Amino acid sequence: MRFGLFFINSAGDEDWLRESNREISIWDSATEADKWRRDHTVFPNKYEVKRVTPKILKEDEESFK
């Protein structure tokens, strides 16, 4: 399984944390993703570790075409 960080806030903004090429940032485990969330984000409580499925990756890629 693969995991990403999903951004959520009270204003209703939602999106995945992304690489510079706009792909979803992905980690191999929830523990890795959570450690990165805690160590590298300014507001760690605004990110949630979520599983990234092949369906999510495909839909996300198609949304940027």
DSSP file (Angstrom, degrees, kcal/mol; ACC not computed):
  #  RESIDUE AA STRUCTURE BP1 BP2  ACC     N-H-->O    O-->H-N    N-H-->O    O-->H-N    TCO  KAPPA ALPHA  PHI   PSI    X-CA   Y-CA   Z-CA
    1    1 A M              0   0    0      0, 0.0     2,-0.3     0, 0.0    52,-0.1   0.000 360.0 360.0 360.0 155.0    0.0    0.0    0.0
    2    2 A R        -     0   0    0     50,-0.5    50,-2.7    27,-0.0     2,-0.3  -0.907 360.0-155.6-124.3 154.0    1.0    3.6   -0.5
    3    3 A F  E     -AB  27  51A   0     24,-2.8    24,-3.0    -2,-0.3     2,-0.3  -0.949   9.9-179.0-133.9 148.8    0.2    6.6    1.5
    4    4 A G  E     - B   0  50A   0     46,-2.8    46,-2.6    -2,-0.3     2,-0.6  -0.820  32.4-103.7-134.5 175.2   -0.1   10.4    1.0
    5    5 A L  E     - B   0  49A   0     20,-0.4    12,-2.8    -2,-0.3     2,-0.5  -0.921  28.4-156.9-108.0 124.6   -0.9   13.5    3.0
    6    6 A F  E     -CB  16  48A   0     42,-3.1    42,-2.4    -2,-0.6     2,-0.4  -0.887  11.3-140.2-104.4 123.9   -4.3   15.0    2.5
    7    7 A F  E     +CB  15  47A   0      8,-3.7     8,-1.4    -2,-0.5     2,-0.3  -0.687  28.1 167.7 -86.3 129.8   -4.7   18.7    3.3
    8    8 A I  E     +C   14   0A   0     38,-2.9     2,-0.3    -2,-0.4     6,-0.2  -0.998   4.2 170.6-139.1 143.0   -7.9   19.8    5.1
    9    9 A N    >   -     0   0    0      4,-1.0     3,-1.9    -2,-0.3    37,-0.0  -0.927  48.7 -96.4-144.7 174.9   -8.9   23.0    6.8
   10   10 A S  T 3  S+     0   0    0     -2,-0.3    -1,-0.0     1,-0.3     0, 0.0   0.705 116.5  65.3 -67.2 -19.2  -11.9   24.6    8.3
   11   11 A A  T 3  S-     0   0    0      2,-0.1    -1,-0.3     1,-0.0     3,-0.1   0.512 117.3-109.3 -80.4  -3.3  -12.5   26.6    5.1
   12   12 A G    <   +     0   0    0     -3,-1.9     2,-0.3     1,-0.3    -2,-0.1   0.536  67.2 149.7  88.6   6.6  -13.2   23.4    3.2
   13   13 A D        +     0   0    0      2,-0.0    -4,-1.0    -4,-0.0     2,-0.4  -0.584  19.3 174.9 -73.2 132.6  -10.0   23.4    1.2
   14   14 A E  E     +C    8   0A   0     -2,-0.3     2,-0.3    -6,-0.2    -6,-0.2  -1.000  11.8 127.2-140.8 138.4   -8.9   19.9    0.4
   15   15 A D  E     -C    7   0A   0     -8,-1.4    -8,-3.7    -2,-0.4     2,-0.2  -0.934  51.8 -91.2-175.9 164.1   -6.1   18.5   -1.7
   16   16 A W  E     -C    6   0A   0     -2,-0.3     2,-0.3   -10,-0.2   -10,-0.2  -0.542  43.8-105.1 -81.1 149.0   -3.1   16.1   -1.7
   17   17 A L        -     0   0    0    -12,-2.8     8,-2.7    -2,-0.2     2,-0.3  -0.590  51.1-154.2 -67.7 137.4    0.3   17.3   -0.8
   18   18 A R  B     -D   24   0B   0     -2,-0.3     6,-0.2     6,-0.3     2,-0.1  -0.825  16.5-122.7-125.2 156.1    2.2   17.4   -4.1
   19   19 A E    >   -     0   0    0      4,-3.0     3,-2.0    -2,-0.3     6,-0.1  -0.305  48.6 -93.2 -78.4 173.0    5.6   17.2   -5.6
   20   20 A S  T 3  S+     0   0    0      1,-0.3    -1,-0.1     2,-0.1    -2,-0.0   0.767 128.5  57.4 -63.9 -24.1    7.0   20.0   -7.7
   21   21 A N  T 3  S-     0   0    0      2,-0.1    -1,-0.3     1,-0.0     3,-0.1   0.285 120.8-110.0 -89.3  12.0    5.7   18.2  -10.8
   22   22 A R  S <  S+     0   0    0     -3,-2.0    -2,-0.1     1,-0.3     2,-0.1   0.429  74.9 134.6  76.8   2.8    2.2   18.3   -9.3
   23   23 A E        -     0   0    0      1,-0.1    -4,-3.0    -5,-0.1    -1,-0.3  -0.476  68.6 -91.6 -75.2 154.9    2.0   14.5   -8.7
   24   24 A I  B     -D   18   0B   0     -6,-0.2     2,-0.3    -2,-0.1    -6,-0.3  -0.470  41.3-116.7 -65.3 132.4    0.7   13.4   -5.3
   25   25 A S        -     0   0    0     -8,-2.7   -20,-0.4    -2,-0.2     2,-0.4  -0.572  40.3-164.3 -70.1 132.1    3.6   12.9   -2.8
   26   26 A I        -     0   0    0     -2,-0.3     2,-0.3   -22,-0.1   -22,-0.2  -0.956  17.2-170.7-129.9 140.3    3.7    9.2   -1.8
   27   27 A W  B     -A    3   0A   0    -24,-3.0   -24,-2.8    -2,-0.4     3,-0.0  -0.878  28.9-127.7-120.8 157.3    5.3    7.2    1.0
   28   28 A D  S    S+     0   0    0     -2,-0.3     2,-0.3   -26,-0.2   -24,-0.1   0.653  90.4  27.9 -80.3 -16.0    5.5    3.4    1.3
   29   29 A S  S  > S-     0   0    0    -26,-0.1     4,-2.1     1,-0.1     5,-0.2  -0.982  72.9-123.3-144.0 157.1    4.0    3.3    4.8
   30   30 A A  H  > S+     0   0    0     -2,-0.3     4,-2.5     1,-0.2     5,-0.2   0.846 113.6  57.3 -65.0 -33.3    1.7    5.3    7.0
   31   31 A T  H  > S+     0   0    0      2,-0.2     4,-2.4     1,-0.2    -1,-0.2   0.922 106.9  47.3 -64.4 -44.7    4.4    5.6    9.5
   32   32 A E  H  > S+     0   0    0      2,-0.2     4,-2.3     1,-0.2    -2,-0.2   0.932 113.7  47.8 -60.9 -46.6    6.8    7.3    7.0
   33   33 A A  H  X S+     0   0    0     -4,-2.1     4,-2.4     1,-0.2    -2,-0.2   0.902 112.6  48.9 -62.4 -41.9    4.1    9.7    5.8
   34   34 A D  H  X S+     0   0    0     -4,-2.5     4,-2.4     2,-0.2    -1,-0.2   0.893 110.1  50.7 -67.2 -39.6    3.1   10.6    9.4
   35   35 A K  H  X S+     0   0    0     -4,-2.4     4,-2.4     2,-0.2    -2,-0.2   0.922 112.0  47.6 -62.9 -43.7    6.8   11.2   10.4
   36   36 A W  H  X S+     0   0    0     -4,-2.3     4,-2.4     1,-0.2     5,-0.3   0.911 110.2  53.4 -63.8 -41.8    7.2   13.5    7.4
   37   37 A R  H  X S+     0   0    0     -4,-2.4     4,-1.2     1,-0.2    -2,-0.2   0.928 113.6  42.2 -56.7 -47.4    4.0   15.3    8.2
   38   38 A R  H  < S+     0   0    0     -4,-2.4    -1,-0.2     1,-0.2    -2,-0.2   0.865 121.9  39.1 -69.5 -37.1    5.2   16.0   11.8
   39   39 A D  H  < S+     0   0    0     -4,-2.4    -2,-0.2    -5,-0.2    -1,-0.2   0.693 124.7  30.2 -89.4 -20.3    8.7   16.9   10.8
   40   40 A H  H  < S+     0   0    0     -4,-2.4     2,-0.4    -5,-0.2    -3,-0.2   0.472  95.3  83.6-126.1  -2.1    8.3   18.9    7.6
   41   41 A T     <  -     0   0    0     -4,-1.2     6,-0.0    -5,-0.3     0, 0.0  -0.819  63.5-140.8-106.8 148.5    4.9   20.7    7.6
   42   42 A V  S    S+     0   0    0     -2,-0.4    -1,-0.1     1,-0.3    -5,-0.0   0.890 102.9  26.9 -70.5 -40.1    4.2   24.1    9.2
   43   43 A F  S >  S+     0   0    0      1,-0.1     3,-2.3    -3,-0.1    -1,-0.3  -0.710  70.5 175.7-122.8  79.1    0.8   23.0   10.4
   44   44 A P  G >  S+     0   0    0      0, 0.0     3,-1.7     0, 0.0    -1,-0.1   0.784  75.8  65.7 -57.4 -29.1    0.9   19.2   10.8
   45   45 A N  G 3  S+     0   0    0      1,-0.3    -7,-0.0    -7,-0.1    -8,-0.0   0.604  91.9  64.2 -71.5  -8.6   -2.6   19.1   12.2
   46   46 A K  G <  S+     0   0    0     -3,-2.3   -38,-2.9   -39,-0.1     2,-0.4   0.424  94.9  72.5 -91.5   1.4   -4.0   20.3    8.8
   47   47 A Y  E <   -B    7   0A   0     -3,-1.7     2,-0.4   -40,-0.2   -40,-0.2  -0.928  62.1-164.2-119.1 142.7   -2.7   17.1    7.1
   48   48 A E  E     -B    6   0A   0    -42,-2.4   -42,-3.1    -2,-0.4     2,-0.5  -0.981  23.5-123.3-124.8 134.1   -4.2   13.6    7.4
   49   49 A V  E     +B    5   0A   0     -2,-0.4     2,-0.3   -44,-0.2   -44,-0.2  -0.655  40.8 173.9 -76.8 125.0   -2.4   10.4    6.3
   50   50 A K  E     -B    4   0A   0    -46,-2.6   -46,-2.8    -2,-0.5     2,-0.2  -0.965  35.9-104.5-133.5 150.2   -4.5    8.6    3.8
   51   51 A R  E     -B    3   0A   0     -2,-0.3     2,-0.7   -48,-0.2   -48,-0.3  -0.521  29.7-144.9 -70.1 136.5   -4.1    5.5    1.6
   52   52 A V        -     0   0    0    -50,-2.7   -50,-0.5    -2,-0.2    -1,-0.0  -0.919  18.6-164.7-107.3 112.8   -3.5    6.4   -2.0
   53   53 A T     >  -     0   0    0     -2,-0.7     4,-2.2     1,-0.1     5,-0.2  -0.515  34.4-109.7 -92.8 161.4   -5.1    3.8   -4.3
   54   54 A P  H  > S+     0   0    0      0, 0.0     4,-2.4     0, 0.0     5,-0.2   0.864 120.8  56.9 -55.9 -35.3   -4.4    3.3   -8.0
   55   55 A K  H  > S+     0   0    0      2,-0.2     4,-2.6     1,-0.2     5,-0.2   0.917 106.2  48.3 -63.0 -43.7   -7.9    4.7   -8.7
   56   56 A I  H  > S+     0   0    0      1,-0.2     4,-2.5     2,-0.2     5,-0.2   0.919 111.8  50.0 -62.4 -43.8   -7.0    7.9   -6.9
   57   57 A L  H  X S+     0   0    0     -4,-2.2     4,-2.5     2,-0.2    -2,-0.2   0.912 112.5  46.8 -61.5 -42.9   -3.8    8.2   -8.8
   58   58 A K  H  X S+     0   0    0     -4,-2.4     4,-2.4     2,-0.2    -2,-0.2   0.940 113.9  46.6 -65.5 -47.9   -5.5    7.7  -12.1
   59   59 A E  H  X S+     0   0    0     -4,-2.6     4,-1.5     1,-0.2    -1,-0.2   0.892 113.7  49.6 -61.6 -39.8   -8.3   10.2  -11.4
   60   60 A D  H  X S+     0   0    0     -4,-2.5     4,-0.7    -5,-0.2    -1,-0.2   0.920 110.3  49.5 -66.5 -44.1   -5.8   12.7  -10.1
   61   61 A E  H >< S+     0   0    0     -4,-2.5     3,-1.0     1,-0.2    -2,-0.2   0.908 110.8  50.6 -61.4 -42.2   -3.6   12.4  -13.2
   62   62 A E  H >< S+     0   0    0     -4,-2.4     3,-1.1     1,-0.2    -1,-0.2   0.799 101.4  62.6 -67.2 -28.6   -6.6   12.8  -15.5
   63   63 A S  H 3< S+     0   0    0     -4,-1.5    -1,-0.2     1,-0.2    -2,-0.2   0.706 103.5  49.6 -70.7 -17.9   -7.7   16.0  -13.7
   64   64 A F  T <<        0   0    0     -3,-1.0    -1,-0.2    -4,-0.7    -2,-0.2   0.362 360.0 360.0-101.4   4.1   -4.4   17.7  -14.7
   65   65 A K    <         0   0    0     -3,-1.1    -1,-0.2    -4,-0.2    -2,-0.1   0.484 360.0 360.0 -77.7 360.0   -4.6   16.8  -18.4
